[in-house]
Amino acid sequence: MSIMNTSSRVTFPLSIYDRVLEFAGLAIVFANWILIAVTYSKLPETVPVHFDAAGEANGFGTKNIILMLPAIATGIFLLMTALIRFPHIMNYPVRITDENAFVQYRLMTRMSRCIAFTIALFFGYIELQSIRVALGRVERFGAIGSIIMTALIFIPVIYYRVKAYRNK
């Protein structure tokens, strides 16, 4: 349970790790848009938009729908990057006090940066695989990659949650 002490507002400079993570996430978001710009004219009018568990396309739409992937990735990345600026409003697994606020806020902002980066990467993977299937370069969507990407989203959550409890 999180009980927030709103008087515990801490600011801290970004470390090199934090800066690299934000830059890498932003680079992936831009790469997602560049991939669309380079491949959009080559896409057929109808593209796969949904895949079953075996990676077979089972839903189709116009090629404009492919624009949603980088748009959603951009929106999530920007929203998470904005929320990172306000760590005192986030929910924590431990009580925030003046003594632990710095460590807890640092952990939460790093976890959020990792998740934002991973989500941008995940949407980029979905976009790339969807384009490859639409262009006939592969027959099916790579399900193993989706499983790995999904796991990558949960790794920072578990890691930072454990660290949060250790640094009460």
N, C-alpha and C positions, 0 to 999 in steps of 0.2 A: 504494500500500500504506500502511496506517495502522499506525504503531507508537506506542502511547500511553505517555506518561510520566505515570503516575498521580500523581506529586508535583505536577504542574502543574494545580492546581485553582484556578480564578479565579472570583470572584463579581463581579458588576457590577450596578448599578441598571438598571431598565428605562427605556429612553428613551420619549419621547412616541410615537414611531413604533411601538415594541414594544407599548405599552399600547393604542394605537388598534387595532393589528392583532389583539391578543387580544380586545379588547372587540367589534370587528366580527365576529370569528369566533363568539364567544359569542352575539352578537345574531342571527346567521344560524341558529345551532343552535336558539335559541328560536323564531325565525320559522318554522323547519321544523315545530316542534311546534304552533305556533299555526295554521299552514296545515292541518295534520291535524285539529286540534280544530274548526276552522270548516267543513271540507268533509266530514269522515268520515260524518256522518249523511246527506249527500246522495249519497254514492257508491252505485253498484249493488252487489249482493251479489258479483258476479263482476267483477273488474277486470283489466286487462292487467298482466302482470308481466314480460313479456319482449318485446322488439321486434327485428325483423331490421334489416339494414343500411339498408333503405329507410325504416325508421321504422314499419313495419306491425306491429301486435300479432300475435305468434305463440305466446304463452303466457299462460295466464289462471289466476287463483287467487282465493281469497276476499278480501274487502276488508280483512280483518285483516292480510294480508301487507303492505299499504301502510305499516303501523306499523314495519316493519323499516327503512325508509329513514331516518327521523329517529333511530331507535335506533342504527343503525350509524354515522351521522354523529356523534351524540353520543359514542358510545364511542371512535371514532377521534380526535375533537377532544380529549376528556378525556385519553386516553392520550398523545397527542402533547404536550399542554400539560404533563402530568406529566413526561414525558421531557425536556422543555426545561430543567427544573430541575436536570438532571444532565448537563451538556454533556461532562463528562470521561469518560463511559462510551460516548459515540457514536463512530462510525467516521469518520475524516477522510482526505482524499486526500493529506495531507502529514503529516510527522512533527510531533507536538506537542512543543514545547519551552517552557521558562519564558519565553523571549523572544516567542514567537508565540501563546501560549495565549490571551491576552485577545482578540486579533483573531480567531483561529480559532473560539473559543467564541462570540463575538458573531455571527460569520457563520453558524455552524451553528444557533444559536438563532433567528436571524432567518429563515433559510431554513425551519426547522421551523414557525415561526409562519405564514409565507406558505403553506406546504403545508397546514397544518391549516385555515387560512382557506379556501383554495381547495377542499379536500375537502368542507368544510361547504357551500360554495356549490354545488359539483358535485352533492352529494346533494340539496340543495334544488331544483336545476334538474330532476333526475330525478323527484323527488317531484311538483313542479309540473306537469311535462309528463305524467306518468302520470295524475295527477288530471284534467287537461284532456282527455286521451283518454278516460278512464273516463266523464267527464260528457258526452262528445260535443261538447265545445267545439272540438276539432280532430280531424282524422281520423287523423293519424299523429304519432309522436314526432319532434321536430325534430333530425335527425341533425347538422346544422351546429352547433347549440349544444353537442352532445356532443363534437364534434371540438374546438371552441374550449375547452371546459372541460378536456378532456384535455390540450390544449396548455398551458393555464394552470398545470397541475400541474408540467409539466416546465420551464417558464420559470424559476422560482426555483432549481431544481436546477442548471440549466446556468449561470445567472448567478452563483450563490454558489460553484459549483465553480471557475469561472474566477477569481473574486475570491480564493478560498482559495489557488490556485496562485500568484497574483500577490503574495500576502501571506505567503509561506512564512516 
